[in-house]
Amino acid sequence: MRYTIKTMYGKKYIIDNINTYDDLENNITKIIGTPPNIQRLLLNGKLITSLPKSDSVLYLVFKLIGG
């Protein structure tokens, strides 16, 4: 599958040949440098926890940490 990742800063990244959600998070970490525990991936405005079944555009946002 091919996934296009759009960041909140307007950058686009294309990631190919992903089999699991963890592989996707790890590839995003390699490319962008954000750890998986603060990554949130959205599809159609909803948080995803597993890979979509088709090629998709996913939006990467970050979990806010603090009080």
C-alpha positions as CSV (number, residue, x, y, z in Angstrom):
1,M,0.0,0.0,0.0
2,R,1.0,3.6,-0.5
3,Y,0.2,6.1,2.2
4,T,0.6,9.9,1.8
5,I,1.3,11.6,5.2
6,K,0.5,15.3,5.5
7,T,1.8,17.2,8.5
8,M,0.2,20.2,10.1
9,Y,3.1,22.2,8.7
10,G,2.0,21.5,5.1
11,K,4.7,18.9,4.2
12,K,3.9,15.7,2.3
13,Y,5.6,12.4,2.6
14,I,4.9,9.2,0.7
15,I,5.5,5.9,2.4
16,D,5.3,2.6,0.4
17,N,5.2,-1.1,1.2
18,I,3.8,-1.0,4.7
19,N,2.3,-4.1,6.2
20,T,1.5,-3.1,9.8
21,Y,0.5,0.0,11.7
22,D,3.7,-0.2,13.8
23,D,5.8,-0.3,10.5
24,L,4.0,2.9,9.5
25,E,4.7,4.7,12.8
26,N,8.4,3.6,12.7
27,N,8.8,4.9,9.2
28,I,7.3,8.2,10.2
29,T,9.8,8.3,13.1
30,K,12.7,7.7,10.7
31,I,11.5,10.4,8.2
32,I,10.2,13.1,10.5
33,G,11.9,12.3,13.8
34,T,8.8,12.3,16.1
35,P,8.5,9.3,18.5
36,P,5.5,7.0,18.0
37,N,4.0,7.8,21.4
38,I,3.2,11.4,20.4
39,Q,2.1,10.6,16.8
40,R,-1.6,10.7,16.0
41,L,-2.8,9.7,12.5
42,L,-6.1,10.9,11.2
43,L,-8.2,9.6,8.3
44,N,-11.3,11.6,7.4
45,G,-11.0,13.4,10.7
46,K,-11.0,10.3,12.9
47,L,-8.1,8.8,14.8
48,I,-6.9,5.5,13.3
49,T,-5.3,2.6,15.2
50,S,-4.9,0.2,12.2
51,L,-4.0,0.5,8.6
52,P,-6.7,1.6,6.1
53,K,-7.4,-1.1,3.4
54,S,-6.6,1.2,0.5
55,D,-4.1,3.9,-0.5
56,S,-4.9,6.9,1.7
57,V,-4.0,10.3,2.7
58,L,-3.3,10.4,6.5
59,Y,-2.9,13.5,8.5
60,L,-0.2,13.5,11.2
61,V,-0.8,15.5,14.3
62,F,0.9,15.4,17.7
63,K,-0.4,14.5,21.1
64,L,-0.2,17.4,23.5
65,I,1.8,16.5,26.6
66,G,1.5,18.5,29.8
67,G,-1.0,19.8,32.3
